[in-house]
Structure formats: C-alpha cells, structure tokens
Amino acid sequence: IQEWVTTEVATESSLWTWGCDTFWLAFIAAYPSFPMGKWPMWDPHIPLEGSFIEEWLQHSNNYGTDEEVLAQDDAVSDIWNEFCRH
C-alpha cells in the first residue's frame, strides 16, 4: 500500500486520501501499540493526517499502561469496522 500510494497516486486526488487512510489502517493493524512500542518507519511522504490516524493518536494519548493493553485487544475489531466504512 505504501509503495502504491507514494509512487502511483497523485497527492491532489481523492485516491491519495483514501490510500493514506488505508495505509494507516493496515499499519495500525500490524502495529497496534503505535505510537508506543516498536514499529518500522514509514515513508515520510505519507503524513500523519486523516480521520483514522488522527483519532488513533488522540486515543493513544488518553491511555495508561493497563488501558493500553486492553485497547490493543480491541484494535483489530475497531480497525476492521473502520475499514468497512471506507
């Protein structure tokens, strides 16, 4: 997804917005502890912008350690539901 978005999609198009949202959905599904924990660096051309990732970051700031673990348990379900909306 990252390569497709950064090499094939024009940044001015609605497909760019969809592609970036889809990238973040997949990234968080793979690394549900993001922005905590360990995760690989993504292509900096994909901004930390969009409804899903901004909401994810906002919620991650609200959790303590125990709450974070519980939140990660629900992450896959939440991500699937968000993906289905797109």
N, CA and C of each residue as an Amber inpcrd file, in Angstrom:
protein
   258
   0.8420000  -1.1890000   0.0000000   0.0000000   0.0000000   0.0000000
   0.8800000   1.2430000   0.0000000   1.9150000   1.2250000   0.8590000
   2.8060000   2.3840000   0.9560000   3.4460000   2.7040000  -0.3910000
   3.9670000   1.6930000  -1.0550000   4.6330000   1.9300000  -2.3360000
   3.6510000   2.4490000  -3.3760000   2.4660000   1.8540000  -3.4260000
   1.4480000   2.2840000  -4.3800000   1.0710000   3.7410000  -4.1390000
   0.8070000   4.0940000  -2.8840000   0.3950000   5.4630000  -2.5690000
   1.4880000   6.4590000  -2.9410000   2.7280000   6.1370000  -2.6090000
   3.8070000   7.1080000  -2.8080000   4.3370000   7.1630000  -4.2390000
   4.0510000   6.1450000  -5.0540000   4.5950000   6.1580000  -6.4100000
   3.5500000   6.2480000  -7.5160000   2.3170000   5.8520000  -7.2240000
   1.3110000   5.7620000  -8.2780000   0.1600000   6.7600000  -8.1590000
   0.0130000   7.3770000  -7.0110000  -1.1750000   8.1910000  -6.7690000
  -0.7960000   9.6690000  -6.6600000  -1.5370000  10.5020000  -7.3420000
  -1.3150000  11.9470000  -7.2680000  -1.8000000  12.4700000  -5.9190000
  -0.9790000  13.2900000  -5.2910000  -1.3070000  13.7860000  -3.9540000
  -2.5420000  14.6780000  -3.9410000  -2.9450000  15.2050000  -5.0720000
  -4.1090000  16.0820000  -5.1380000  -5.4190000  15.3170000  -5.2990000
  -5.3390000  14.0110000  -5.4960000  -6.5440000  13.2390000  -5.7940000
  -7.2120000  12.6960000  -4.5270000  -8.5050000  12.3750000  -4.6700000
  -9.2170000  11.7510000  -3.5570000  -8.6890000  10.3450000  -3.3060000
  -8.1010000   9.7360000  -4.3120000  -7.4900000   8.4150000  -4.1510000
  -6.3080000   8.4830000  -3.1830000  -5.6030000   9.6120000  -3.1650000
  -4.4950000   9.8060000  -2.2170000  -5.0110000   9.7450000  -0.7790000
  -6.0930000  10.4650000  -0.5260000  -6.6770000  10.4650000   0.8170000
  -7.1100000   9.0550000   1.2060000  -7.7950000   8.3770000   0.3070000
  -8.2260000   7.0050000   0.5770000  -7.0230000   6.0980000   0.7970000
  -6.0040000   6.2370000  -0.0380000  -4.8100000   5.4050000   0.0740000
  -4.0700000   5.6240000   1.3790000  -3.9640000   6.8760000   1.8150000
  -3.3010000   7.1650000   3.0890000  -4.0980000   6.5920000   4.2590000
  -5.4090000   6.7380000   4.2240000  -6.2430000   6.1500000   5.2800000
  -6.0880000   4.6330000   5.3040000  -6.0850000   4.0220000   4.1390000
  -5.9260000   2.5720000   4.0550000  -4.5530000   2.1470000   4.5570000
  -3.5290000   2.9110000   4.2200000  -2.1890000   2.6150000   4.7290000
  -2.1880000   2.6080000   6.2520000  -2.7730000   3.6530000   6.8680000
  -2.7670000   3.7330000   8.3310000  -3.5950000   2.6320000   8.9630000
  -4.6870000   2.2420000   8.3440000  -5.4660000   1.1150000   8.8550000
  -4.6130000  -0.1590000   8.8810000  -3.9000000  -0.4200000   7.7920000
  -3.0490000  -1.6090000   7.7190000  -1.8650000  -1.5010000   8.6760000
  -1.2780000  -0.3280000   8.7760000  -0.1210000  -0.1250000   9.6500000
  -0.5040000  -0.3740000  11.1090000  -1.6300000   0.1840000  11.5360000
  -2.0670000   0.0160000  12.9190000  -2.5020000  -1.4170000  13.1740000
  -3.0720000  -2.0720000  12.1820000  -3.4170000  -3.4870000  12.3440000
  -2.1560000  -4.3160000  12.5860000  -1.0690000  -3.9550000  11.9270000
   0.1960000  -4.6730000  12.0990000   0.9340000  -4.2660000  13.3690000
   0.7710000  -3.0250000  13.7870000   1.4810000  -2.4860000  14.9620000
   0.4870000  -1.7590000  15.8700000  -0.3950000  -2.5010000  16.5460000
  -1.4550000  -1.8660000  17.3270000  -0.9840000  -1.0610000  18.5320000
   0.2800000  -1.2010000  18.9130000   0.7810000  -0.3880000  20.0280000
   1.2910000   0.9760000  19.5640000   1.2860000   1.2270000  18.2520000
   1.7210000   2.5150000  17.7200000   0.9060000   3.6390000  18.3520000
   1.5030000   4.6850000  18.7970000   2.8800000   5.1340000  18.6270000
   3.8460000   4.6430000  19.7110000   3.3680000   3.8080000  20.6090000
   4.2570000   3.2330000  21.6070000   4.9050000   1.9830000  21.0100000
   5.8060000   1.3770000  21.7380000   6.3960000   0.1220000  21.2980000
   7.3320000   0.2840000  20.1220000   7.5520000  -0.8200000  19.4320000
   8.4560000  -0.8360000  18.2770000   7.6460000  -0.9700000  17.0070000
   8.0690000  -0.2300000  16.0020000   7.4310000  -0.2520000  14.6970000
   8.4160000   0.3110000  13.6890000   8.3080000  -0.0880000  12.4230000
   9.2200000   0.4290000  11.3980000   8.8220000   1.8390000  10.9750000
   9.7710000   2.5660000  10.4960000   9.4980000   3.9060000   9.9730000
   8.7620000   3.7560000   8.6490000   7.7600000   4.5710000   8.4300000
   7.0290000   4.5600000   7.1800000   7.5880000   5.6510000   6.2870000
   7.2130000   5.6220000   5.0310000   7.6480000   6.6390000   4.0820000
   7.1200000   7.9960000   4.5590000   8.0060000   8.9660000   4.7730000
   7.5660000  10.2660000   5.2980000   6.6630000  11.0460000   4.3460000
   6.5000000  10.5690000   3.1170000   5.5700000  11.2230000   2.2020000
   4.1140000  10.9640000   2.6130000   3.9030000   9.9350000   3.4300000
   2.5590000   9.6490000   3.9260000   2.4210000  10.3620000   5.2670000
   1.6010000  11.3970000   5.3030000   1.5010000  12.2110000   6.5190000
   0.6650000  11.5330000   7.6100000   0.9070000  11.9620000   8.8320000
   0.0950000  11.5230000   9.9670000  -1.1830000  12.3620000   9.9770000
  -1.9440000  12.2350000   8.9060000  -3.1710000  13.0060000   8.7300000
  -4.2620000  12.0790000   8.2430000  -5.4690000  12.4370000   8.5500000
  -6.6160000  11.6470000   8.1480000  -7.4240000  11.2710000   9.3710000
  -8.6940000  11.0180000   9.1490000  -9.6040000  10.7900000  10.2750000
  -9.1790000   9.6200000  11.1420000  -8.7920000   8.5050000  10.5320000
  -8.4600000   7.3240000  11.3280000  -7.2080000   7.5340000  12.1710000
  -6.1000000   7.9290000  11.5470000  -4.8350000   8.0210000  12.2920000
  -4.8800000   9.1510000  13.3210000  -5.5510000  10.2350000  13.0130000
  -5.6460000  11.3260000  13.9890000  -6.4560000  10.8920000  15.2050000
  -7.5350000  10.1650000  14.9740000  -8.3270000   9.6500000  16.0890000
  -7.5320000   8.6150000  16.8830000  -6.7930000   7.7570000  16.1770000
  -5.9670000   6.7460000  16.8450000  -4.9330000   7.4040000  17.7590000
  -4.2710000   8.4120000  17.2700000  -3.2570000   9.1020000  18.0710000
  -3.8840000   9.8170000  19.2600000  -5.0380000  10.4040000  19.0570000
  -5.7300000  11.0770000  20.1580000  -6.0830000  10.0760000  21.2560000
  -6.6090000   8.9170000  20.8630000  -6.9680000   7.8980000  21.8510000
  -5.7370000   7.3250000  22.5300000  -4.6380000   7.1940000  21.7950000
  -3.4270000   6.6280000  22.3950000  -2.8610000   7.5490000  23.4700000
  -3.1170000   8.8310000  23.3540000  -2.6620000   9.7800000  24.3780000
  -3.4880000   9.6890000  25.6510000  -4.6620000   9.0790000  25.5680000
  -5.5630000   9.0120000  26.7130000  -5.4110000   7.7460000  27.5440000
  -4.5800000   6.7940000  27.1060000  -4.4720000   5.5150000  27.7920000
  -3.2570000   5.4330000  28.6860000  -3.4240000   4.7790000  29.8430000
  -2.3110000   4.3890000  30.6960000  -1.8570000   3.0080000  30.2530000
  -0.8840000   2.4240000  30.9300000  -0.3250000   1.1370000  30.5300000
  -1.3720000   0.0310000  30.5060000  -2.1440000  -0.1460000  31.5780000
  -3.1600000  -1.1970000  31.6170000  -4.2490000  -0.9520000  30.5820000
  -4.6490000   0.2760000  30.4540000  -5.6690000   0.6160000  29.4670000
  -5.1620000   0.3950000  28.0570000  -3.8610000   0.6290000  27.8440000
  -3.2760000   0.4420000  26.5250000  -3.3720000  -1.0160000  26.1010000
  -3.1110000  -1.9280000  27.0180000  -3.1960000  -3.3580000  26.7070000
  -4.6180000  -3.7250000  26.3150000  -5.5880000  -3.2390000  27.0710000
  -6.9860000  -3.5160000  26.7420000  -7.3590000  -2.9020000  25.3990000
  -6.8620000  -1.7190000  25.1380000  -7.1480000  -1.0490000  23.8640000
  -6.5750000  -1.8380000  22.6950000  -5.3810000  -2.4060000  22.8620000
  -4.7760000  -3.2060000  21.8070000  -5.6050000  -4.4520000  21.5210000
  -6.2060000  -5.0210000  22.5630000  -7.0510000  -6.1990000  22.3760000
  -8.2510000  -5.8910000  21.4900000  -8.7510000  -4.6680000  21.5640000
  -9.9060000  -4.2650000  20.7630000  -9.5170000  -3.6710000  19.4100000
  -8.2300000  -3.4660000  19.1820000  -7.7760000  -2.7430000  17.9910000
  -8.1710000  -3.4240000  16.7000000  -8.0080000  -4.7190000  16.6070000
  -8.3020000  -5.4100000  15.3470000  -9.7710000  -5.2470000  14.9830000
 -10.6500000  -5.4010000  15.9560000 -12.0770000  -5.2290000  15.7030000
 -12.3850000  -3.8010000  15.2640000 -11.8210000  -2.8370000  15.9630000
 -12.0440000  -1.4300000  15.6190000 -11.5210000  -1.1030000  14.2210000
 -10.3550000  -1.6320000  13.9010000  -9.7630000  -1.3630000  12.5800000
 -10.6070000  -1.9840000  11.4840000 -11.0820000  -3.2110000  11.7000000
 -11.9260000  -3.8390000  10.6970000 -13.1900000  -3.0220000  10.4740000
 -13.8170000  -2.5770000  11.5380000 -15.0220000  -1.7570000  11.4110000
 -14.7460000  -0.4630000  10.6480000 -13.6170000   0.1590000  10.9350000
 -13.2470000   1.3920000  10.2280000 -12.9860000   1.1040000   8.7510000
 -12.3040000  -0.0020000   8.4610000 -12.0090000  -0.3540000   7.0860000
 -13.3030000  -0.5840000   6.3020000 -14.2650000  -1.2190000   6.9240000
 -15.5420000  -1.4800000   6.2590000 -16.2850000  -0.1970000   5.9050000
 -16.0400000   0.8700000   6.6660000 -16.6680000   2.1630000   6.3570000
 -16.0630000   2.8100000   5.1220000 -14.8390000   2.4580000   4.7720000
 -14.1730000   3.0550000   3.6110000 -14.5440000   2.2650000   2.3760000
